[in-house]
């Protein structure tokens, strides 16, 4: 499992080594399907019974074939 600090440090180090890295698209790899998907982020501004306000998630848009 990765923490936000782990992710930050990886991005920071990659950005120091290659400034162009910080301008590249974010992609998530699905190891189950062996496929890559463009990523986005969503921040929940209001709490509910499960998620606290301010939580940030990385998201992907599922391929059309996943939608029934």
C-alpha positions in Angstrom: 0.0 0.0 0.0 1.3 3.5 -0.9 0.8 6.6 1.3 0.4 10.1 -0.1 3.9 10.9 1.2 5.3 7.9 -0.8 3.5 9.2 -3.9 4.7 12.7 -3.3 8.3 11.7 -2.8 8.3 9.6 -6.0 6.8 12.5 -8.0 9.2 15.0 -6.4 12.3 12.8 -7.2 11.2 12.2 -10.8 10.5 15.9 -11.2 14.0 16.8 -10.0 15.5 14.4 -12.4 13.3 15.4 -15.4 11.3 18.6 -15.3 9.2 17.4 -18.3 7.9 14.6 -16.1 5.8 17.0 -14.2 4.0 18.0 -17.4 3.2 14.4 -18.6 -0.2 12.8 -18.3 -1.0 10.7 -15.2 -1.7 7.1 -16.1 -2.9 4.2 -13.9 -1.8 0.7 -14.7 -4.4 -2.1 -14.1 -2.2 -5.1 -13.4 -5.2 -7.5 -13.5 -6.1 -6.5 -17.1 -2.6 -5.4 -18.1 -4.1 -2.1 -19.4 -3.3 1.6 -18.9 -5.9 4.2 -18.2 -5.7 8.0 -17.9 -6.1 9.2 -14.4 -7.8 12.2 -12.7 -8.3 13.2 -9.1 -11.4 14.0 -7.1 -11.6 15.7 -3.7 -14.7 15.1 -1.6 -15.7 18.4 -0.1 -18.5 17.0 2.1 -18.4 14.1 4.5 -20.8 11.1 4.4 -21.0 7.9 6.4 -17.9 6.5 4.8 -15.7 9.3 3.4 -14.4 12.3 5.4 -14.5 15.7 3.8 -11.2 16.6 2.2 -10.3 13.0 1.1 -8.6 12.9 -2.3 -8.9 9.9 -4.6 -7.1 9.1 -7.9 -9.8 8.0 -10.4 -10.0 6.3 -13.8 -12.8 6.3 -16.3 -13.7 2.7 -17.0 -13.7 1.5 -20.6 -17.2 1.4 -22.2 -17.0 -2.4 -22.2 -17.1 -2.4 -18.4 -20.4 -0.5 -18.3 -23.5 -2.7 -18.4 
